[in-house]
Amino acid sequence: MSRHAPAWLIVLAYQAAWFACVTGGARGLTWPGALAVLPVLALTLAPSPLRARRALFLFSFAAAGTAVDLLLSAWAWLDFQPADCQIGALPCWMAALWLAFAPCVPLLARWLAPRPLLTLALGALGGPLAYLGARALGAAEPVGVGWWAVAAEFALLMLIGCRAADRLGLSR
């Protein structure tokens, strides 16, 4: 049985993956982000009794975030630089970014799961802030009501994700 990677290392790996996804996305490239997600997944999916549950959570959470972003981009509420790999109007690096972000949710779940209003507030703030960074780097930008849609998306996904991670016993 192995020990979990320290939370700070997972968060640091996520931040590196975020930067690789967004800067690659600004140049229309998927591979920098896809490569940077691998260490995040390796740290999170190390052999443990909870490995299968973790994998199910990570891929489900990433799929949900990707699906909502796909909808928002199809409605032209999110504007992305064209990329070398697309899922409809959504660049593949966004799917990689959701996969990199997913391991951070269980890290927050122990603290946020019992505080639903705080979870909603932090999600509603964090999503648009991430897009502000992506806009500054030239990769993506919510358009019009897209800012509100991103706030709602992150608020709800954080609430559902924290609750699910806590119930699955993934929060630390």
Steps between C-alpha positions, in 0.01 A plus 500: 500500500641842409453836662320786332701769329507815713219742422744782428669288231169423329404870505843600366472240221151631420627858477774391260242309293266802497780719367601240238139450386426872474828612342484208258136584429593861424725359225240250379688202645358216708812294568664727765193479721439131434859422598482717813189317621688169523695584820177621666333169419806301607505675837129449549463146373793343685422146612265506797179330612307807375660505154190380312275747682744783435517416130120484475469836674774671294371389163135566591576849629715580196228368266236715670714815476587425138134438411387830653784690328409330173146631539616851593736511203229367265276786620789743430523596869863388508748613237818296450797529270468234229700191596666204333248272671135594549190337644241701312570863592701399808878459477633171638733683737191604698413134558859446616465799731187354662689174552785691666259693724298197614760376757481836680133450584546213748776702666244775570208269575574434866486870571238609246250209494338603832490865385279506188455878484874558523556232237257672264658841565857379447402313184314803364809712561768250400362412157490856367842572656648205312349637179644844572841334504424313179383824338818679605705225334287511185347152519134541593236744607137483611279718282205703634298281735781244472660656809183423700474155344860419600430621855191278520683204342788512746275563799281198425783268395696587814195436718420168335867401475581574865194311618578203274868487601401514867241221462746287307748535786751687283528815710798520732 
